Amino acid sequence: MDLSRPEVVRCFFDRTFDPPLPAMELDWDAHAAGAAEGVWHLPENVSLNGPAPVRFGITIHRLGSDRYQVRVLWNHLCLSWDGLTRRQIMTTSLAHVLKALGTDLWYLLNQPEESLLQAA
């Protein structure tokens, strides 16, 4: 799935998360491929139906050699996973959304490991 690059309307912190999650309000080209209605696959078999997210934010913390904590804001839905593997993250629609935003998911997954105390 290739998504066109959205316009970033504004950046903000979503205070639903603790600590607050950096997020963006996005404006997708409604006529571009991929941004319209579809099924979006997230970790642990979570699927969302609808258009590309208008409100989106993500943090990925590497907790071990192949263990990650991931927090996602998808519109008004707040999601959090602990202990995901690279494969669980790379095989989701998150890779496509991040690519459209100019962010390489592989780069985020190769960050230095954090201790549990630092990630909390």
Summary of the structure (lengths in Angstrom):
residues: 120
radius of gyration: 14.0
end to end distance: 33.6
largest distance: 44.9
contacts: 330
relative contact order: 0.20
helix: 18%
strand: 42%
